[in-house]
Amino acid sequence: MKDDGGQIVVAGSLDDRFPEGLGILVIDDDPTCLLIAKVGLKKFGYNVTTTRYPYVVLGILRNNNMNYDIAITDF
């Protein structure tokens, strides 16, 4: 595939990745899933906050100066 400038763009190239440093909030009642998500996402350079309790999320969002870009949940 070629971009507008005639350059060949390969799927999965660096341009296709999310930027490092995104704030991600993960909410899951399973501590194993939280650990897997946290370790995996941190490897890509994301700032990850996890919680097992959905009612805690409002407090996290209100009291935390970190702006979250993405929330991941299974609820």
Order of alpha helices (4+ residues) and beta strands (2+ residues): beta-alpha-beta-alpha-beta
